[in-house]
Amino acid sequence: MPEEYEVSLTDYLMVLWREKWIVIVTFAVAVAAALLAVSQLPAQYQVETSLLIFPPLAQDVAGQVAGTVYSPETYKSLALAGDLLKEVIDAVYAEGENERRPTVSELEGRMKVGVEEPTQASSEDSWPGRFPLRLWVDITGTDPVELQHLAEVWVQRFTARNAELFTSRTAQSYEYIQENFNQVEQELKAKEEERKRFQQENQLEVLQAEVTVLQGDYQAYLDQLREKRKELSSKEATLAGLQEAIAQEPVYLVLQRSVSSDALWNFLAQGASPKEISALPSLTLEDQQLNSVYMTLRSQLASAQVDVKTLREEIAYLESAVETTKASLEEKRAQMVSVQMEFERLDREISILENSYMGLAGRLQEARIAKAETGEPIKVIELPVVPTTPIGPRKTMNVAVAGVLGLFLGILLAFVANAIKSRDTGAAAEEETQPGSEPLDR
């Protein structure tokens, strides 16, 4: 049965002593490699900037306490937002600087963001009751001037993007009310100018006067037409009577008379024969003369016909004048009603805008006062400056770590080498002690 051998600390030390060159060489190589690597690394700088975020809680225009509060992790996420970092990169680096231009992920990896809450807050305080917050950002890199520029641009863009987000509802209401107030003011001025221009183009008093005149003319034409129609009816009746009377009167009157005694004796004295005397039809003579009554009636009939024709022409003119005046009157009345309705519409809209203007003016004043009482949500308390002292690489620390690792590796290699030598020595001794074996060098 083989005898057990107990390994002591002395044995370990003896092993290390025998293999000390392995430990020394490994340690030296590790330290040398670390020194070479550290000497090749560029100097690392760090720039820091700090922002103070105030509580966005304030009274709004309705008198209620309002505001949006976020958790510390939200502030960190906002500080490292991808679109924000993209804007910073685009502002700092030109498009052609591809070698120096970092990606969004690279810039995010070089940034460290932290949020500090007030230390005086008791353990009973719970979020979001602890304000103000200190948001700090560290950016590392090899170019100190570039780091300062990056930090400055980041502060500007972060403040511009998130100032409204961290602002209370009071300030947001102020901007909204201010915008609406300006819009209503412009609309009110435009509407008043429209009313003034419409009033200049459409004189309501002139339209009313024209309507009054047309109403008077229309009524006068109606009265004249009524009188002329009555007169025409009378003239037509007279004309009909004259026509009936003249139809019964002859144009000429026939007068019969006998031959005068002197004419008869003169005829006989001429020696007329009995045969000639018997040939005479009679001794009665007839005469024609114009009927004076007929002529009088005819004159009256002609005068009546002229009067009737004249009255009919006058009535036709009056009827046309009535229709024309009526159409003009209706047109003017419709225009006047339209103008009145347009004036009422403009006055109504102006009244609504004036009420809105006065209401918004009061609310704007209240919001202005409330905003004046609310400070800026973000303030820069530490501007970035160009770093002068590098923070890395830490040569001593790196060399020390490399030396320790090299020492451990050398000890491990020493024990491995000793184990290999021990195995080879044991194998050779076993061959020498076997029966029938001869020494190699006889």
VOMARNU-393550 format. One line per 8 residues: for each residue x, y, z of C-alpha. Coordinates in pm, 1 decimal, padded with zeros to 6 digits. Each point is the difference from the previous one (the first is absolute). Layout:
VOMARNU-393550
X:Y:Z  ... .
This chain:
VOMARNU-393550
00000.0:00000.0:00000.0  00155.4:00333.8:-00105.1  00091.0:00241.1:00271.2  -00204.9:00327.4:00014.3  00200.8:00318.9:-00030.0  -00121.9:00321.4:00163.9  00077.9:00320.5:-00194.8  00097.4:00296.7:00216.2 .
00044.4:00371.9:-00068.2  00373.6:-00055.8:-00012.7  -00048.3:-00228.0:-00297.3  -00194.4:00272.3:-00184.5  00268.4:00253.6:00074.9  00269.5:-00242.8:-00116.5  -00191.3:-00048.4:-00323.1  -00021.5:00374.0:-00052.8 .
00367.2:00039.3:00077.5  00098.4:-00265.6:-00247.4  -00222.9:00153.2:-00269.0  00065.2:00359.6:00098.9  00113.3:00097.5:-00348.6  -00330.2:-00100.3:-00147.4  -00179.6:00221.2:00252.6  00242.5:00287.2:-00053.0 .
-00009.3:-00018.3:-00379.4  -00379.4:-00025.0:-00009.8  -00034.5:00292.8:00240.3  00246.1:00207.8:-00200.8  -00170.7:-00078.7:-00328.0  -00341.5:00095.4:00139.9  00129.1:00328.3:00141.9  00183.2:00081.7:-00322.2 .
-00307.2:-00078.0:-00209.9  -00214.5:00217.3:00228.0  00248.8:00288.7:-00022.9  00008.3:-00031.7:-00377.8  -00377.3:-00013.5:-00028.7  -00052.9:00293.6:00236.0  00256.3:00209.2:-00184.2  -00192.6:-00053.0:-00324.4 .
-00340.4:00104.4:00141.2  -00101.5:00365.1:-00047.9  -00072.9:00218.4:00299.3  -00363.0:-00003.0:00110.9  -00173.5:00318.4:00115.4  -00333.6:00057.1:00165.4  -00226.3:00303.0:-00004.7  -00291.9:00045.2:00237.5 .
-00306.1:00222.6:-00004.7  -00289.5:00026.3:00243.7  -00357.6:00114.1:-00031.5  -00243.6:00085.7:00275.8  -00359.5:-00105.0:-00066.2  -00257.4:00186.2:00205.7  -00339.6:-00136.5:00095.1  -00255.4:00073.3:-00271.7 .
-00278.4:00038.1:00256.3  -00183.7:00329.8:00002.0  -00348.0:00143.4:-00003.0  -00162.4:00012.6:-00337.8  -00247.0:00264.8:-00116.6  -00280.5:-00194.6:00164.6  00175.0:00013.9:00336.1  00078.7:-00371.0:00013.2 .
00344.9:-00140.0:00070.4  00116.1:-00181.4:-00310.2  00313.6:-00116.2:-00172.8  00163.5:-00308.4:-00145.3  00262.6:-00180.4:00208.9  00221.3:-00280.4:-00129.4  00212.1:-00265.4:00165.9  00382.6:00021.0:00008.1 .
00025.7:-00277.9:-00257.5  -00216.1:00204.3:-00235.6  00236.7:00294.9:00028.0  00292.0:-00231.1:-00078.1  -00181.1:-00138.9:-00302.9  -00074.0:00351.0:-00123.2  00366.9:00094.8:00041.7  00109.7:-00297.3:-00215.1 .
-00280.0:00016.0:-00255.5  00118.7:-00118.2:-00338.2  -00144.9:00290.5:-00198.7  00153.5:00246.5:00246.8  00345.2:-00157.2:-00037.8  -00046.8:-00001.3:-00378.4  -00068.2:00374.0:00005.6  00309.1:00055.6:00216.0 .
00220.3:-00201.5:-00236.9  -00136.2:00183.8:-00305.8  00064.1:00336.0:00167.5  00357.0:-00077.7:00115.1  00138.9:-00197.5:-00292.6  -00008.7:00095.9:-00364.4  -00130.1:-00246.7:-00256.3  00348.0:-00070.6:-00136.7 .
00153.7:-00087.2:00340.0  -00084.2:-00367.4:-00016.3  00315.2:-00110.1:00181.7  -00062.4:00218.4:00304.9  -00378.6:-00017.0:-00017.3  -00131.8:-00252.2:00255.7  -00320.1:-00193.2:-00032.0  -00290.2:00046.3:00237.6 .
00081.1:-00321.0:00185.1  00367.8:00095.6:00028.5  -00083.5:00341.8:00142.2  -00249.9:-00157.4:00239.3  00271.8:-00241.9:00118.4  00230.3:00292.8:00073.3  -00265.4:00179.2:00207.4  -00089.8:-00059.3:00359.9 .
-00318.2:00154.4:00139.9  -00108.9:00023.6:00358.8  -00283.7:00157.5:00196.9  00051.5:00120.5:00354.7  -00289.2:00070.6:00231.2  00015.3:00238.7:00294.5  00180.0:-00155.4:00296.4  -00222.4:00173.8:00252.0 .
-00301.4:-00201.2:-00106.7  -00114.2:-00232.8:00274.5  -00068.7:-00365.4:-00048.2  -00371.5:00067.2:00015.6  00019.1:00215.0:-00308.1  -00102.7:-00183.8:-00310.9  00035.1:00087.3:-00361.7  -00096.1:00245.5:-00145.3 .
00024.8:00221.3:00305.4  00378.8:00048.8:-00008.8  00118.2:00294.8:-00205.7  00207.7:00156.9:-00141.9  00198.1:-00270.3:-00176.5  00361.6:00023.7:-00110.4  00055.4:-00162.6:-00335.7  00367.8:-00045.7:-00080.4 .
00162.5:-00134.1:-00314.0  00359.5:-00116.3:-00051.0  00142.1:-00042.4:-00350.1  00334.7:-00168.1:-00058.3  00226.2:00021.6:-00301.6  00345.5:00074.1:-00127.5  -00050.9:00358.0:-00124.6  -00067.5:00244.6:00288.4 .
-00120.7:00284.0:-00225.3  -00234.1:-00233.6:-00182.0  -00134.1:-00126.2:00332.6  -00080.3:00353.1:00112.9  -00179.0:00071.7:-00327.9  -00198.5:-00322.2:00029.8  -00105.6:00083.3:00354.4  -00100.3:00357.3:-00090.3 .
-00209.3:-00112.7:-00295.8  -00157.9:-00274.3:00208.8  -00100.6:00253.9:00268.4  -00151.5:00232.1:-00259.9  -00194.9:-00270.7:-00180.8  -00113.7:-00174.2:00318.5  -00125.5:00327.1:00149.2  -00172.7:00105.3:-00321.6 .
-00168.0:-00337.3:-00049.1  -00112.3:-00061.8:00356.8  -00063.0:00346.7:00142.6  -00365.9:-00016.2:-00101.6  -00022.0:-00361.4:00118.3  00120.9:00098.8:00347.2  -00210.0:00316.0:00007.0  -00315.3:00007.8:00206.6 .
-00339.4:00014.3:-00159.8  -00013.6:00367.0:00090.6  00280.6:00091.4:-00237.0  -00140.3:-00228.2:-00268.8  -00341.1:00163.2:00044.8  00163.0:00339.7:-00035.1  00147.4:-00090.4:-00337.8  -00330.6:-00148.2:-00113.3 .
-00203.1:00298.5:00121.9  00252.3:00242.2:-00151.1  -00030.7:-00171.5:-00337.0  -00380.5:-00001.6:00014.2  -00004.8:00361.2:00119.2  00211.4:00113.1:-00295.1  -00213.3:-00200.4:-00240.0  -00327.1:00141.8:00138.3 .
00146.6:00349.9:-00009.0  00092.0:-00039.1:-00364.9  -00341.3:-00145.1:-00083.0  -00172.3:00285.8:00183.7  00200.8:00264.0:-00187.1  -00065.6:-00175.0:-00330.0  -00373.2:-00024.6:00073.9  -00022.1:00367.4:00097.0 .
00186.0:00095.3:-00315.2  -00237.3:-00218.8:-00201.4  -00300.8:00170.8:00158.7  00145.9:00343.4:-00068.7  00069.7:-00087.7:-00362.0  -00345.9:-00153.0:-00042.1  -00159.2:00309.6:00152.8  00186.7:00220.7:-00245.8 .
-00112.4:-00213.1:-00292.8  -00360.4:-00034.8:00123.2  -00144.4:00318.7:00149.5  -00304.3:-00119.4:00191.3  -00136.5:00353.6:00042.1  00017.0:00057.0:-00375.4  -00178.2:-00329.0:-00062.3  -00271.3:00092.1:00247.9 .
-00045.7:00339.7:-00167.9  -00018.3:-00163.7:-00342.8  -00256.6:-00249.3:00128.4  -00206.1:00285.2:00144.4  00009.9:00190.8:-00329.4  -00090.0:-00310.0:-00199.0  -00287.4:-00074.1:00237.3  -00130.9:00355.5:-00054.9 .
00033.5:-00028.6:-00377.4  -00160.9:-00341.8:00000.3  -00297.8:00124.8:00202.6  -00033.8:00311.0:-00219.9  00003.3:-00212.5:-00314.0  -00263.0:-00228.9:00151.4  -00222.2:00294.5:00088.2  00035.0:00151.9:-00347.8 .
-00066.2:-00336.9:-00160.3  -00313.8:-00043.8:00207.4  -00127.2:00346.7:-00097.7  00083.7:-00051.4:-00366.2  -00178.0:-00332.2:-00004.5  -00308.6:00159.8:00150.7  00019.3:00281.6:-00255.6  00050.2:-00255.2:-00279.1 .
-00307.9:-00189.5:00109.9  -00201.2:00324.3:-00012.8  00141.9:00096.0:-00339.2  -00062.5:-00347.5:-00140.1  -00362.2:00017.9:00118.9  -00039.5:00343.4:-00164.5  00160.9:-00132.6:-00317.9  -00238.0:-00293.7:-00008.1 .
-00298.9:00235.2:00043.9  00122.5:00227.2:-00279.6  00055.8:-00297.2:-00229.7  -00352.6:-00122.2:00069.3  -00147.7:00349.4:-00053.2  00191.6:00069.9:-00320.9  -00109.2:-00333.0:-00138.5  -00359.6:00120.0:00018.2 .
00063.9:00335.5:-00169.5  00018.4:00033.9:-00383.3  00281.0:00187.4:-00157.0  -00228.8:00209.5:-00226.2  -00353.6:00136.7:00041.2  -00240.9:-00017.9:-00308.2  -00228.2:00305.4:-00045.5  -00305.9:-00016.8:-00234.8 .
-00172.8:00313.0:-00147.2  -00231.4:00085.5:-00294.3  00079.6:00222.8:-00299.4  -00041.3:00361.0:00069.7  -00280.8:00187.4:-00175.9  00239.8:00221.4:-00190.5  00191.3:-00299.7:-00128.0  -00321.1:-00171.2:-00102.1 .
-00132.0:00305.6:-00191.4  00338.0:00050.6:-00164.3  -00007.6:-00360.3:-00114.5  -00349.7:00036.0:-00138.7  00088.0:00325.8:-00164.1  00260.2:-00173.2:-00206.2  -00272.7:-00174.4:-00182.6  00042.1:-00351.7:00118.3 .
-00221.5:-00246.3:-00170.5  -00238.7:-00217.9:00190.0  00215.7:-00297.7:-00086.6  00308.2:00159.6:00171.7  -00204.9:00093.3:00296.8  -00129.0:-00355.8:00034.8  00360.2:-00128.4:-00016.4  00087.8:00179.7:00319.2 .
00001.2:-00248.1:00297.0  -00128.9:00239.7:00246.4  00022.1:00347.7:00100.6  00179.8:-00091.8:00329.6  00375.5:00082.7:00056.0  00240.2:-00171.2:00247.9  00312.0:00156.7:00166.6  00283.6:-00161.6:00221.6 .
00194.0:00164.5:00281.5  00241.0:-00119.5:00267.0  -00148.6:-00113.9:00328.2  00127.3:00243.4:00260.7  -00077.0:-00244.6:00281.5  00202.3:-00262.8:-00180.1  00289.1:00233.8:-00043.5  -00016.0:00102.9:00362.6 .
-00009.4:-00361.1:00112.6  00283.7:-00083.1:-00236.5  00210.8:00280.3:00143.7  -00075.0:-00112.8:00350.8  00074.8:-00361.2:-00101.4  00338.8:00095.7:-00144.1  00084.1:00197.5:00313.7  -00106.1:-00292.8:00218.6 .
00208.4:-00241.9:-00208.2  00303.6:00224.1:00039.2  -00058.5:00022.8:00375.0  -00039.5:-00377.0:00029.5  00316.8:-00060.9:-00203.5  00189.2:00254.1:00205.2  -00123.2:-00153.4:00325.0  00094.7:-00346.7:-00116.5 .
00350.2:00116.9:-00087.3  00027.7:00174.3:00335.3  -00123.6:-00313.8:00175.8  00249.4:-00215.9:-00190.9  00281.3:00238.1:00099.8  -00119.6:00001.6:00361.0  -00024.0:-00379.2:00003.8  00355.7:-00027.2:-00136.2 .
00117.7:00259.1:00253.1  -00174.5:-00190.4:00278.0  00165.3:-00326.5:-00102.3  00341.9:00162.6:-00036.8  -00032.2:00185.7:00326.9  -00124.8:-00313.9:00174.5  00295.0:-00204.0:-00131.0  00245.6:00273.3:00106.7 .
-00171.7:00026.7:00337.8  00014.2:-00374.9:00058.6  00364.1:-00006.9:-00109.9  00089.3:00287.4:00232.4  -00196.3:-00157.1:00282.9  00179.1:-00333.4:-00051.7  00333.7:00181.4:-00015.3  -00084.1:00194.5:00314.7 .
-00105.8:-00318.7:00180.5  00317.4:-00173.9:-00116.5  00212.0:00292.7:00114.9  -00180.4:00010.0:00334.1  00050.3:-00374.4:00045.4  00367.5:00033.6:-00092.2  00039.0:00285.6:00247.6  -00171.6:-00208.7:00267.7 .
00225.4:-00295.1:-00078.5  00312.3:00214.0:00015.1  -00116.6:00167.9:00320.9  -00078.2:-00339.5:00151.4  00340.6:-00142.3:-00093.8  00174.3:00314.4:00121.6  -00190.1:-00024.6:00327.9  00102.7:-00364.4:00042.0 .
00362.2:00083.7:-00081.8  -00005.5:00294.1:00240.6  -00131.0:-00222.8:00278.4  00267.6:-00259.2:-00079.3  00261.9:00273.5:-00018.6  -00094.9:00140.9:00339.1  -00017.2:-00346.8:00156.0  00337.3:-00103.2:-00141.9 .
00150.2:00333.0:00103.1  -00099.1:-00066.5:00361.5  00123.5:-00358.1:-00009.7  00321.2:00109.7:-00171.4  00066.6:00250.0:00274.3  -00059.9:-00265.8:00265.5  00222.5:-00246.4:-00187.3  00270.6:00265.6:-00040.1 .
-00001.6:00063.9:00373.6  00000.6:-00373.6:00073.0  00288.2:-00056.0:-00241.2  00196.9:00283.3:00157.0  -00034.0:-00177.6:00331.7  00132.7:-00322.8:-00156.2  00375.1:-00009.4:-00057.6  00184.1:-00168.5:-00280.4 .
-00032.9:-00378.8:00019.9  00363.0:-00065.6:-00099.1  00305.8:00194.8:00108.8  00362.1:-00071.4:-00083.2  00196.6:-00004.1:00322.7  00329.2:-00129.7:-00141.9  00111.4:00097.6:-00346.7  00236.4:-00237.8:-00179.9 .
00362.9:00112.8:-00009.3  00294.1:-00135.1:-00196.9  00158.8:-00277.2:00213.5  00375.4:00037.3:00057.2  00077.7:-00311.3:00202.3  -00054.7:-00340.5:-00162.2  -00187.5:-00261.3:00196.2  00152.1:-00290.5:-00183.8 .
00147.7:-00228.6:-00082.5  00114.5:-00079.2:00360.0  00347.8:-00130.3:-00071.5  00096.0:-00098.0:00354.4  -00325.7:-00183.4:00060.3  00016.4:-00175.3:-00335.8  00364.0:-00102.1:00050.1  -00072.5:-00117.9:00353.6 .
-00292.6:-00207.8:-00114.8  00207.4:-00141.9:-00284.2  00282.8:-00077.6:00244.2  -00234.0:-00180.7:00238.4  -00151.7:-00195.9:-00286.0  00351.9:-00079.1:-00131.0  00106.6:-00112.2:00347.9  -00296.2:-00232.0:00030.5 .
00059.8:-00131.5:-00348.7  00373.4:-00054.0:00079.3  -00082.4:-00191.3:00319.0  -00245.0:-00211.7:-00193.4  00254.8:-00068.4:-00272.0  00262.3:-00079.2:00268.2  -00220.5:-00264.3:00157.3  -00085.8:-00139.8:-00343.8 .
00368.3:-00017.8:-00095.0  00086.4:-00160.9:00334.6  -00277.2:-00253.4:-00046.0  00129.4:-00088.5:-00345.2  00357.6:-00036.6:00129.5  -00115.3:-00210.4:00294.5  -00188.7:-00232.5:-00232.3  00301.8:-00041.8:-00229.0 .
00233.5:-00061.8:00297.8  -00233.7:-00259.7:00150.1  -00029.3:-00184.2:-00329.6  00382.4:-00017.8:-00038.0  00050.0:-00124.2:00356.7  -00258.8:-00272.4:-00053.6  00180.3:-00125.1:-00309.0  00332.7:-00024.4:00189.6 .
-00147.5:-00205.6:00284.0  -00169.3:-00258.8:-00219.0  00173.2:-00356.4:-00001.6  00200.0:-00092.0:-00307.1  00050.5:00358.9:-00092.7  00346.8:00123.6:-00077.1  00141.0:00339.8:00035.3  -00019.8:00199.0:-00315.5 .
00362.0:00117.2:00007.9  00212.6:-00301.6:00083.2 .
